[in-house]
């Protein structure tokens, strides 16, 4: 009786603690502050997320430039990101000041929200 009560209490506590271990998928952007008009900019999007199993993983990463989708990665239980924290690179020709927005999404908990940077035109 005592062992089964301890087991039941342990399972309950573990279940209650799971949300504390999980988080939303978050994207951050590395990009140059400015480039010359017509130059290509290398944009690196870093994704961080606690969890990368077939049941809990980042399922989508989208990168937009001035509101237009320029890159998208969709993941699935059989095609997950290589680790909890991963990066993707986008090369983009910059003609005018450009707003880059990246957002990643966890299949269970959603997104921590978009990350935004602005690339200006160098004089």
WOLINPE-V947296 format. One line per field, one symbol per residue. ss: DSSP state (2 for helix, 1 for strand, 0 for the rest). phi: phi as a letter, one per 20 degrees, with the letter a starting at -180 (. if undefined). burial: + if it has 24 or more other ideal C-beta (glycine too) atoms within 12 Angstrom, else -. A space follows every 50 residues. Layout:
ss=???
phi=???
burial=???
This chain:
ss=02222222222222222222200011111100011000111111111100 00000001111111100111111101001000000111111111000111 11111100011000111111100
phi=.fffffffffffffffegffeebefcdcddbffbcfgneededddddcae pbcfdbafdaccccclndfdbbcddbgecegfagdbccdcdbfddbgced ccbdcefddndfofdcccdeeff
burial=----------------------+++++++-++--+-----+-++++++++ ++---++++++++++----++-+-+----++--+-+++-+-+-+---+++ ++++++++--+--++-+-+----
